[in-house]
Amino acid sequence: MKIAGSIVLREWSDEDLKPFAEMNADAEVMEFFPKLLSPAESAEFLESIRARFAERGWGLWAVEVDGAFAGFTGLSQPRFSAHFTPCVEIGWRFRREYWGRGLAYAAALKAESFAFDHLKLPELASFTAAINTRSRRLMERLGFVRNEGDDFLHPSLPEESPLSPHVLYRKRNPKIAVMP
């Protein structure tokens, strides 16, 4: 697939807040999240992303395409407890107008490279609501593998929510030998 646009992963700027908040208020973008975010919630989320960068030097990067804010991709540590935590998760969210151009794939490859080559992580995890087929296809395209026995009910969601059943995908760092 040809990737349209020049992609840059970078730290966040104050100018990103408006398009970030618009993205988080878009019902189609947020279809597989519990709710749309208000402008204040988006501002709070952005501040938490910046705080993680200040703590660790890495996190969820703003993705810029041809000079414009397109979304985010990067690495995070889930704040809930599950059978696979602690771990480092790779994730993404893009504005609708950037869908279907291979940008999430290209940006995720850059984040994965940072995780495996710079941080030397042995593994990355990625998870989503079981019904989120778009993200699942991207995980599979990136080479992440699902073990159905790892699927889980998201502990932050009511069990009866259609978003609660989650699938877990993992990818091992090919440069780190697996111990027997």
N, C-alpha and C positions, 0 to 999 in steps of 0.2 A: 504494500500500500504506500502510495506517495504521501508524504507528510507535508501539508501546506502550512507555511509560516515558519518564521524563525523563533525558536523556543528558548527562553531564558528562565532558569530557576533562580530566584533571588529572595533576599529578605524583604520584609514588608515595608511599605511607605504609608504615610498618612493618606495619600491620594488613593490608596487601594480600598479604603473603608467604604466609600459610596458604591462602587461596583460589587464589592464583596457582599454588602448588605442587600443589594438588589438580587444577587445570585441566591442568597439564603432566604429570600422572600418569594422566590419563583417556585410555584407549586410543582412544576414538572421536574425541575432540578432536585427538589426536596421530596419527591414522591416516596422514597424508601427511608425517610427519616421520620421521627415521631411528630414533628411539627415544623412549620415555617418559623424562621427567626425574625424577631422584631429588629429594627435598627439598633436599639440599645443592646439586645442580645448578641447581635453581630459584632458590635464594638467590644463587648466583653470577651467574646470568643477571640477576636483579633488580639486583644491585650494578653490573653492567655497563651496564644501562639508566640507572641513576642517574648513573653516571660520564659517559655521553654527554650527559645533560642538563646536567651541571656544565660540560662542555667547550663545548657548542654553544648551550645554551639551548632545545633542542628534541630530540625523539626519539620513543620509543614511549610514549604516554600511557596511564595507567590509565584505563579506561572505567568510570564509575560510573553505574548505573541505579537511580533511586529510592533512592539512598543506599548501594547495595551494589556491591561489586566484580563487574563482569561480564566483564572481559577487558581486552584492550589493542588499540589501533590507533595508527598513527602513521608516522613517517618514520625511515628508517635508511639507512646506507651499507653496501652489501655488503662483506664482508671478504675476498672472493675475487676473482680476476682472471678477467674474461671479455670478450668482444668489446664489451659494452655498459657496462663499468665504466671509470672511476668514474661513479656515478650516485646518485640518491636514490630509494629504494624506498618505496612505501607498502605497509603490511601490517597484519594483524589476527589476533587469536585470541580466541575467546570461549568462555566456559563453556557447556556443552551446554544448560543450562536457559534460556539467552538466545538460542538459535538460533530462526530462523523468525519473528522479530518486526520485522525491518527495522533492527535496532540496528547491525549491522556496516556497513550501507550509510550510515546517518545519521552514525555516528562517522567513517567514512572520508571522507565529504563535508566534515566539519569539519577533518580533518587535511589534506585536499587544499586547502581554502580557505587554511589557514595556509601551506602550501607555495607556492601561487601568489600569494596576496595579500600576505603578510607577508615571506616569504623571496624572493619574485619569481623562483622557479625556472622555467626555461624548459620543463621536462619532468619528469614522474614516471614511474618504471618500477614494474612489479609482476610478479612471477613466482611460479610454483608448479609442483609436479609435474604433468605432463600429465594424469594420471589424477584430479586433484583438481577434479572438475566443479563442486562448490559454490563454491570460490574463483574459478574461471574465470567462472562466471555472474555473480558479484558484480563482478569486474573489468569485464566487458562492460556490466553495468548502470550502472556508474560512468562509462562512456564510454571506457574504455581499449581500445586497438586492438591486435590481434595481427598480426604479420607472421611467417608460418611460417618464413621465412629467418632469423629471430632466435632460433628455438628452440635449445636447447643441452642438453648433458649437464652436470649440476651437478658442478663440479670437486671438491666435498667428499664425493661419494658414489661408490661403486664403479659402474663402467659397467653391470654386470649387474643392479644394483638396479632394481626396477620404479619406484622414486622418482627415478632419475637423469634420465630425459628430462623436461626442463622447458620450459614455454612462457613467453614473454616478452611482456608487454603494455606499451604506452606511452600516455601522454596528454600532449599539448602544452598549455602554459599559453595559454588563448585570449586573454589580455590582452597577450601578447608577440608582436610581429610576427616572422614567420619570414623570415630573410634568404635571398635567392635563391642 
